[in-house]
Amino acid sequence: MANPALALLQDLSSIENPKLIEWDWISENFWEDIVPAIQGHIFLSFVSVAIALAISLPTGVLASRYRKAYPPVTFVTGLLYSVPSLALFGILISIPGITIGPTPVIIALVAYSLLILIRNTVAGLDAVPAETIDAARGMGLTSGQILFRVELPLALPVIVAGIRIATVTIIGIATIGAYIAGGGLGKMIFDGINRSFPTMIITGAVLATALAIVADLSLLALERYLRPWARRRRT
């Protein structure tokens, strides 16, 4: 019986002058394949973060106001966060009415973001000094006005920190979504694996990493901008 490892080494040795990067392929396919893959990845990530924020912000506010709701909310979102991505994709596409494509990927990415965003929303609101809220109430502001004019602006740096973590997480997991036809840069990586073409694999991986770094640095800059007291300390 042939040794599989030996057979693999023989196959690899038969490849003459293998190249990790084919620059001609990148230049020829930049506008046709690479740019649409980047756009698809950004679309998946942006839509997922936007939907997750629309769910997490009101949920976090309610959990901050009604503390008994906080443990069950974090328990459910924690369970969703602990499910492996491929397993969650498999569960979603087995639900009637949900087929392979961007939809189950976005649902999964939203699910993975909820725990981070809700926790940071609650943490940000809890960090608002009680004296500040009392002063706003003494000025005649209603509960809604205090929330939108005082609490949320002061909690925003912590919320943005959560958005930063969630966005980087989403960009990473979105690459796996290509396994169920989610598109994005993950498709380039999987196509490269199927074709044994390192250029596609490296290009997709490098671009996905670059997207995550750009998003992380951009949101970090926004987070620091929203902390004027921290800027004053540095100066």
Phi and psi in degrees as GROMACS dihedral restraints (atoms count N, CA, C in turn):
[ dihedral_restraints ]
;  ai    aj    ak    al  type     phi  dphi    fc
    3     4     5     6     1   -68.3    20    10
    4     5     6     7     1   144.9    20    10
    6     7     8     9     1   -81.3    20    10
    7     8     9    10     1   120.4    20    10
    9    10    11    12     1   -59.8    20    10
   10    11    12    13     1   -38.3    20    10
   12    13    14    15     1   -64.9    20    10
   13    14    15    16     1   -40.6    20    10
   15    16    17    18     1   -65.9    20    10
   16    17    18    19     1   -40.0    20    10
   18    19    20    21     1   -62.9    20    10
   19    20    21    22     1   -39.9    20    10
   21    22    23    24     1   -64.9    20    10
   22    23    24    25     1   -41.9    20    10
   24    25    26    27     1   -63.6    20    10
   25    26    27    28     1   -37.2    20    10
   27    28    29    30     1   -65.9    20    10
   28    29    30    31     1   -39.5    20    10
   30    31    32    33     1   -64.1    20    10
   31    32    33    34     1   -42.6    20    10
   33    34    35    36     1   -66.3    20    10
   34    35    36    37     1   -37.2    20    10
   36    37    38    39     1   -69.7    20    10
   37    38    39    40     1   -19.3    20    10
   39    40    41    42     1   -79.6    20    10
   40    41    42    43     1   -10.2    20    10
   42    43    44    45     1   -82.9    20    10
   43    44    45    46     1   124.3    20    10
   45    46    47    48     1   -93.6    20    10
   46    47    48    49     1   127.4    20    10
   48    49    50    51     1    47.1    20    10
   49    50    51    52     1    59.0    20    10
   51    52    53    54     1   -66.1    20    10
   52    53    54    55     1   141.8    20    10
   54    55    56    57     1  -115.1    20    10
   55    56    57    58     1   132.7    20    10
   57    58    59    60     1   -75.5    20    10
   58    59    60    61     1   -35.3    20    10
   60    61    62    63     1  -124.2    20    10
   61    62    63    64     1   120.5    20    10
   63    64    65    66     1  -101.5    20    10
   64    65    66    67     1    97.6    20    10
   66    67    68    69     1   -65.4    20    10
   67    68    69    70     1   -29.9    20    10
   69    70    71    72     1   -62.7    20    10
   70    71    72    73     1   -40.2    20    10
   72    73    74    75     1   -64.6    20    10
   73    74    75    76     1   -40.6    20    10
   75    76    77    78     1   -62.8    20    10
   76    77    78    79     1   -45.7    20    10
   78    79    80    81     1   -67.3    20    10
   79    80    81    82     1   -36.2    20    10
   81    82    83    84     1   -74.4    20    10
   82    83    84    85     1   -30.0    20    10
   84    85    86    87     1  -109.8    20    10
   85    86    87    88     1    10.7    20    10
   87    88    89    90     1   -60.3    20    10
   88    89    90    91     1   -53.6    20    10
   90    91    92    93     1   -79.0    20    10
   91    92    93    94     1   -29.2    20    10
   93    94    95    96     1   -82.5    20    10
   94    95    96    97     1   -37.6    20    10
   96    97    98    99     1  -118.0    20    10
   97    98    99   100     1   -45.5    20    10
   99   100   101   102     1   -72.2    20    10
  100   101   102   103     1   -50.3    20    10
  102   103   104   105     1   -60.9    20    10
  103   104   105   106     1   -46.4    20    10
  105   106   107   108     1   -59.7    20    10
  106   107   108   109     1   -34.2    20    10
  108   109   110   111     1   -66.3    20    10
  109   110   111   112     1   -41.0    20    10
  111   112   113   114     1   -63.4    20    10
  112   113   114   115     1   -45.8    20    10
  114   115   116   117     1   -61.5    20    10
  115   116   117   118     1   -41.9    20    10
  117   118   119   120     1   -63.9    20    10
  118   119   120   121     1   -38.4    20    10
  120   121   122   123     1   -67.8    20    10
  121   122   123   124     1   -42.2    20    10
  123   124   125   126     1   -63.8    20    10
  124   125   126   127     1   -40.1    20    10
  126   127   128   129     1   -61.3    20    10
  127   128   129   130     1   -49.3    20    10
  129   130   131   132     1   -57.3    20    10
  130   131   132   133     1   -46.0    20    10
  132   133   134   135     1   -68.2    20    10
  133   134   135   136     1   -46.3    20    10
  135   136   137   138     1   -64.6    20    10
  136   137   138   139     1   -46.9    20    10
  138   139   140   141     1   -62.6    20    10
  139   140   141   142     1   -41.6    20    10
  141   142   143   144     1   -64.3    20    10
  142   143   144   145     1   -44.0    20    10
  144   145   146   147     1   -64.3    20    10
  145   146   147   148     1   -41.8    20    10
  147   148   149   150     1   -62.9    20    10
  148   149   150   151     1   -45.4    20    10
  150   151   152   153     1   -65.7    20    10
  151   152   153   154     1   -42.8    20    10
  153   154   155   156     1   -61.8    20    10
  154   155   156   157     1   -39.3    20    10
  156   157   158   159     1   -65.5    20    10
  157   158   159   160     1   -41.6    20    10
  159   160   161   162     1   -61.6    20    10
  160   161   162   163     1   -29.1    20    10
  162   163   164   165     1   -86.7    20    10
  163   164   165   166     1   -42.8    20    10
  165   166   167   168     1   -73.9    20    10
  166   167   168   169     1   -39.5    20    10
  168   169   170   171     1   -61.2    20    10
  169   170   171   172     1   -54.0    20    10
  171   172   173   174     1   -65.0    20    10
  172   173   174   175     1   -35.4    20    10
  174   175   176   177     1   -64.9    20    10
  175   176   177   178     1   -42.0    20    10
  177   178   179   180     1   -64.7    20    10
  178   179   180   181     1   -39.3    20    10
  180   181   182   183     1   -63.4    20    10
  181   182   183   184     1   -45.3    20    10
  183   184   185   186     1   -64.1    20    10
  184   185   186   187     1   -41.9    20    10
  186   187   188   189     1   -66.0    20    10
  187   188   189   190     1   -30.4    20    10
  189   190   191   192     1   -72.3    20    10
  190   191   192   193     1   -34.6    20    10
  192   193   194   195     1   -78.5    20    10
  193   194   195   196     1   -41.2    20    10
  195   196   197   198     1  -114.7    20    10
  196   197   198   199     1    92.4    20    10
  198   199   200   201     1   -63.8    20    10
  199   200   201   202     1   -24.4    20    10
  201   202   203   204     1   -67.0    20    10
  202   203   204   205     1   -21.8    20    10
  204   205   206   207     1   -81.2    20    10
  205   206   207   208     1   -18.8    20    10
  207   208   209   210     1   -65.4    20    10
  208   209   210   211     1   -47.7    20    10
  210   211   212   213     1   -59.1    20    10
  211   212   213   214     1   -48.8    20    10
  213   214   215   216     1   -64.4    20    10
  214   215   216   217     1   -34.1    20    10
  216   217   218   219     1   -64.1    20    10
  217   218   219   220     1   -47.2    20    10
  219   220   221   222     1   -69.4    20    10
  220   221   222   223     1   -28.9    20    10
  222   223   224   225     1   -66.0    20    10
  223   224   225   226     1   -47.9    20    10
  225   226   227   228     1   -65.4    20    10
  226   227   228   229     1   -48.1    20    10
  228   229   230   231     1   -67.3    20    10
  229   230   231   232     1   -30.7    20    10
  231   232   233   234     1   -66.7    20    10
  232   233   234   235     1   -38.2    20    10
  234   235   236   237     1   -62.4    20    10
  235   236   237   238     1   -44.2    20    10
  237   238   239   240     1   -61.4    20    10
  238   239   240   241     1   -40.4    20    10
  240   241   242   243     1   -67.3    20    10
  241   242   243   244     1   -28.4    20    10
  243   244   245   246     1   -83.5    20    10
  244   245   246   247     1   -12.1    20    10
  246   247   248   249     1   -74.2    20    10
  247   248   249   250     1   128.9    20    10
  249   250   251   252     1   -58.4    20    10
  250   251   252   253     1   145.7    20    10
  252   253   254   255     1   -60.5    20    10
  253   254   255   256     1   -45.5    20    10
  255   256   257   258     1   -64.2    20    10
  256   257   258   259     1   -36.9    20    10
  258   259   260   261     1   -64.8    20    10
  259   260   261   262     1   -41.9    20    10
  261   262   263   264     1   -66.4    20    10
  262   263   264   265     1   -39.7    20    10
  264   265   266   267     1   -59.7    20    10
  265   266   267   268     1   -43.2    20    10
  267   268   269   270     1   -63.4    20    10
  268   269   270   271     1   -40.5    20    10
  270   271   272   273     1   -63.8    20    10
  271   272   273   274     1   -43.0    20    10
  273   274   275   276     1   -66.5    20    10
  274   275   276   277     1   -44.1    20    10
  276   277   278   279     1   -74.7    20    10
  277   278   279   280     1   -10.5    20    10
  279   280   281   282     1   -86.2    20    10
  280   281   282   283     1    -9.1    20    10
  282   283   284   285     1   -77.3    20    10
  283   284   285   286     1   130.8    20    10
  285   286   287   288     1   -57.2    20    10
  286   287   288   289     1   134.6    20    10
  288   289   290   291     1    95.3    20    10
  289   290   291   292     1   -13.8    20    10
  291   292   293   294     1  -110.8    20    10
  292   293   294   295     1   120.5    20    10
  294   295   296   297     1  -113.5    20    10
  295   296   297   298     1   173.2    20    10
  297   298   299   300     1   -64.1    20    10
  298   299   300   301     1   149.5    20    10
  300   301   302   303     1   139.7    20    10
  301   302   303   304     1  -167.8    20    10
  303   304   305   306     1   -65.7    20    10
  304   305   306   307     1   -29.1    20    10
  306   307   308   309     1   -58.3    20    10
  307   308   309   310     1   -55.1    20    10
  309   310   311   312     1   -64.4    20    10
  310   311   312   313     1   -29.2    20    10
  312   313   314   315     1   -65.3    20    10
  313   314   315   316     1   -45.7    20    10
  315   316   317   318     1   -63.6    20    10
  316   317   318   319     1   -42.1    20    10
  318   319   320   321     1   -59.3    20    10
  319   320   321   322     1   -44.4    20    10
  321   322   323   324     1   -65.5    20    10
  322   323   324   325     1   -43.0    20    10
  324   325   326   327     1   -63.6    20    10
  325   326   327   328     1   -39.0    20    10
  327   328   329   330     1   -62.3    20    10
  328   329   330   331     1   -44.6    20    10
  330   331   332   333     1   -60.2    20    10
  331   332   333   334     1   -40.1    20    10
  333   334   335   336     1   -70.0    20    10
  334   335   336   337     1   -21.4    20    10
  336   337   338   339     1   -87.5    20    10
  337   338   339   340     1   -22.3    20    10
  339   340   341   342     1   -60.2    20    10
  340   341   342   343     1   -46.0    20    10
  342   343   344   345     1   -59.8    20    10
  343   344   345   346     1   -46.7    20    10
  345   346   347   348     1   -62.6    20    10
  346   347   348   349     1   -47.6    20    10
  348   349   350   351     1   -70.0    20    10
  349   350   351   352     1   -40.8    20    10
  351   352   353   354     1   -66.2    20    10
  352   353   354   355     1   -44.1    20    10
  354   355   356   357     1   -60.1    20    10
  355   356   357   358     1   -43.8    20    10
  357   358   359   360     1   -71.0    20    10
  358   359   360   361     1   -32.2    20    10
  360   361   362   363     1   -64.2    20    10
  361   362   363   364     1   -46.9    20    10
  363   364   365   366     1   -64.6    20    10
  364   365   366   367     1   -43.2    20    10
  366   367   368   369     1   -62.9    20    10
  367   368   369   370     1   -39.6    20    10
  369   370   371   372     1   -65.6    20    10
  370   371   372   373     1   -42.7    20    10
  372   373   374   375     1   -68.0    20    10
  373   374   375   376     1   -37.6    20    10
  375   376   377   378     1   -67.0    20    10
  376   377   378   379     1   -24.9    20    10
  378   379   380   381     1   -80.0    20    10
  379   380   381   382     1    -9.5    20    10
  381   382   383   384     1   -69.8    20    10
  382   383   384   385     1   125.4    20    10
  384   385   386   387     1   -60.1    20    10
  385   386   387   388     1   138.1    20    10
  387   388   389   390     1   -62.5    20    10
  388   389   390   391     1   -32.3    20    10
  390   391   392   393     1   -63.0    20    10
  391   392   393   394     1   -35.6    20    10
  393   394   395   396     1   -66.4    20    10
  394   395   396   397     1   -41.8    20    10
  396   397   398   399     1   -66.5    20    10
  397   398   399   400     1   -41.6    20    10
  399   400   401   402     1   -62.4    20    10
  400   401   402   403     1   -39.8    20    10
  402   403   404   405     1   -64.8    20    10
  403   404   405   406     1   -41.1    20    10
  405   406   407   408     1   -65.7    20    10
  406   407   408   409     1   -38.8    20    10
  408   409   410   411     1   -66.9    20    10
  409   410   411   412     1   -36.9    20    10
  411   412   413   414     1   -66.6    20    10
  412   413   414   415     1   -23.8    20    10
  414   415   416   417     1   -82.9    20    10
  415   416   417   418     1     0.4    20    10
  417   418   419   420     1    92.7    20    10
  418   419   420   421     1    10.6    20    10
  420   421   422   423     1   -74.2    20    10
  421   422   423   424     1   143.0    20    10
  423   424   425   426     1   -78.6    20    10
  424   425   426   427     1   171.8    20    10
  426   427   428   429     1   -60.8    20    10
  427   428   429   430     1   -40.9    20    10
  429   430   431   432     1   -65.5    20    10
  430   431   432   433     1   -40.5    20    10
  432   433   434   435     1   -66.5    20    10
  433   434   435   436     1   -38.8    20    10
  435   436   437   438     1   -63.1    20    10
  436   437   438   439     1   -40.7    20    10
  438   439   440   441     1   -62.2    20    10
  439   440   441   442     1   -50.8    20    10
  441   442   443   444     1   -83.0    20    10
  442   443   444   445     1   -27.1    20    10
  444   445   446   447     1   -97.9    20    10
  445   446   447   448     1   -22.2    20    10
  447   448   449   450     1  -119.8    20    10
  448   449   450   451     1   -60.8    20    10
  450   451   452   453     1   -67.3    20    10
  451   452   453   454     1   -54.0    20    10
  453   454   455   456     1   -62.6    20    10
  454   455   456   457     1   -42.4    20    10
  456   457   458   459     1   -60.0    20    10
  457   458   459   460     1   -39.3    20    10
  459   460   461   462     1   -73.0    20    10
  460   461   462   463     1   -29.6    20    10
  462   463   464   465     1   -83.9    20    10
  463   464   465   466     1   -10.3    20    10
  465   466   467   468     1   -57.9    20    10
  466   467   468   469     1   -41.2    20    10
  468   469   470   471     1   -58.6    20    10
  469   470   471   472     1   -40.4    20    10
  471   472   473   474     1   -69.4    20    10
  472   473   474   475     1   -38.1    20    10
  474   475   476   477     1   -64.6    20    10
  475   476   477   478     1   -42.4    20    10
  477   478   479   480     1   -64.6    20    10
  478   479   480   481     1   -34.7    20    10
  480   481   482   483     1   -61.2    20    10
  481   482   483   484     1   -39.3    20    10
  483   484   485   486     1   -66.6    20    10
  484   485   486   487     1   -40.6    20    10
  486   487   488   489     1   -61.0    20    10
  487   488   489   490     1   -38.7    20    10
  489   490   491   492     1   -61.6    20    10
  490   491   492   493     1   -48.2    20    10
  492   493   494   495     1   -64.1    20    10
  493   494   495   496     1   -44.6    20    10
  495   496   497   498     1   -64.0    20    10
  496   497   498   499     1   -39.6    20    10
  498   499   500   501     1   -65.0    20    10
  499   500   501   502     1   -45.6    20    10
  501   502   503   504     1   -63.3    20    10
  502   503   504   505     1   -40.4    20    10
  504   505   506   507     1   -62.0    20    10
  505   506   507   508     1   -44.9    20    10
  507   508   509   510     1   -63.0    20    10
  508   509   510   511     1   -44.0    20    10
  510   511   512   513     1   -60.1    20    10
  511   512   513   514     1   -38.3    20    10
  513   514   515   516     1   -69.1    20    10
  514   515   516   517     1   -48.0    20    10
  516   517   518   519     1   -69.7    20    10
  517   518   519   520     1   -28.5    20    10
  519   520   521   522     1   -60.4    20    10
  520   521   522   523     1   -27.3    20    10
  522   523   524   525     1   -64.6    20    10
  523   524   525   526     1   -33.7    20    10
  525   526   527   528     1   -72.5    20    10
  526   527   528   529     1   -24.2    20    10
  528   529   530   531     1   -60.6    20    10
  529   530   531   532     1   -19.7    20    10
  531   532   533   534     1   -64.1    20    10
  532   533   534   535     1   -19.6    20    10
  534   535   536   537     1   -62.6    20    10
  535   536   537   538     1   -26.9    20    10
  537   538   539   540     1  -115.8    20    10
  538   539   540   541     1    37.3    20    10
  540   541   542   543     1    64.7    20    10
  541   542   543   544     1    36.2    20    10
  543   544   545   546     1   -79.6    20    10
  544   545   546   547     1   -14.9    20    10
  546   547   548   549     1    81.9    20    10
  547   548   549   550     1  -162.8    20    10
  549   550   551   552     1    81.6    20    10
  550   551   552   553     1  -166.9    20    10
  552   553   554   555     1   -70.5    20    10
  553   554   555   556     1   -21.7    20    10
  555   556   557   558     1   -61.9    20    10
  556   557   558   559     1   -32.9    20    10
  558   559   560   561     1   -61.9    20    10
  559   560   561   562     1   -40.2    20    10
  561   562   563   564     1   -63.6    20    10
  562   563   564   565     1   -39.9    20    10
  564   565   566   567     1   -65.7    20    10
  565   566   567   568     1   -47.8    20    10
  567   568   569   570     1   -66.3    20    10
  568   569   570   571     1   -38.6    20    10
  570   571   572   573     1   -62.7    20    10
  571   572   573   574     1   -39.7    20    10
  573   574   575   576     1   -64.2    20    10
  574   575   576   577     1   -37.7    20    10
  576   577   578   579     1   -65.8    20    10
  577   578   579   580     1   -44.7    20    10
  579   580   581   582     1   -64.5    20    10
  580   581   582   583     1   -32.9    20    10
  582   583   584   585     1   -93.8    20    10
  583   584   585   586     1    -1.3    20    10
  585   586   587   588     1    53.8    20    10
  586   587   588   589     1    46.4    20    10
  588   589   590   591     1  -117.2    20    10
  589   590   591   592     1    96.4    20    10
  591   592   593   594     1   -58.4    20    10
  592   593   594   595     1   -31.1    20    10
  594   595   596   597     1   -58.9    20    10
  595   596   597   598     1   -44.1    20    10
  597   598   599   600     1   -65.4    20    10
  598   599   600   601     1   -41.7    20    10
  600   601   602   603     1   -62.7    20    10
  601   602   603   604     1   -50.1    20    10
  603   604   605   606     1   -66.1    20    10
  604   605   606   607     1   -41.9    20    10
  606   607   608   609     1   -60.9    20    10
  607   608   609   610     1   -47.7    20    10
  609   610   611   612     1   -62.8    20    10
  610   611   612   613     1   -42.8    20    10
  612   613   614   615     1   -67.3    20    10
  613   614   615   616     1   -43.1    20    10
  615   616   617   618     1   -65.3    20    10
  616   617   618   619     1   -42.7    20    10
  618   619   620   621     1   -67.6    20    10
  619   620   621   622     1   -39.1    20    10
  621   622   623   624     1   -64.1    20    10
  622   623   624   625     1   -41.1    20    10
  624   625   626   627     1   -64.1    20    10
  625   626   627   628     1   -41.8    20    10
  627   628   629   630     1   -63.3    20    10
  628   629   630   631     1   -40.7    20    10
  630   631   632   633     1   -60.3    20    10
  631   632   633   634     1   -44.5    20    10
  633   634   635   636     1   -63.3    20    10
  634   635   636   637     1   -41.0    20    10
  636   637   638   639     1   -66.7    20    10
  637   638   639   640     1   -44.3    20    10
  639   640   641   642     1   -61.9    20    10
  640   641   642   643     1   -44.6    20    10
  642   643   644   645     1   -63.2    20    10
  643   644   645   646     1   -42.3    20    10
  645   646   647   648     1   -63.1    20    10
  646   647   648   649     1   -47.3    20    10
  648   649   650   651     1   -67.9    20    10
  649   650   651   652     1   -37.7    20    10
  651   652   653   654     1   -64.9    20    10
  652   653   654   655     1   -45.7    20    10
  654   655   656   657     1   -72.0    20    10
  655   656   657   658     1   -30.0    20    10
  657   658   659   660     1   -64.9    20    10
  658   659   660   661     1   -41.8    20    10
  660   661   662   663     1   -63.2    20    10
  661   662   663   664     1   -40.9    20    10
  663   664   665   666     1   -64.6    20    10
  664   665   666   667     1   -40.9    20    10
  666   667   668   669     1   -61.2    20    10
  667   668   669   670     1   -42.5    20    10
  669   670   671   672     1   -70.0    20    10
  670   671   672   673     1   -34.9    20    10
  672   673   674   675     1   -64.1    20    10
  673   674   675   676     1   -33.9    20    10
  675   676   677   678     1   -80.7    20    10
  676   677   678   679     1    -0.6    20    10
  678   679   680   681     1  -114.0    20    10
  679   680   681   682     1    75.1    20    10
  681   682   683   684     1   -61.3    20    10
  682   683   684   685     1   -30.4    20    10
  684   685   686   687     1   -66.2    20    10
  685   686   687   688     1   -33.3    20    10
  687   688   689   690     1   -69.6    20    10
  688   689   690   691     1   -38.0    20    10
  690   691   692   693     1   -63.4    20    10
  691   692   693   694     1   -40.4    20    10
  693   694   695   696     1   -65.1    20    10
  694   695   696   697     1   -35.9    20    10
  696   697   698   699     1   -65.5    20    10
  697   698   699   700     1   -37.3    20    10
  699   700   701   702     1   -71.2    20    10
  700   701   702   703     1   -31.6    20    10
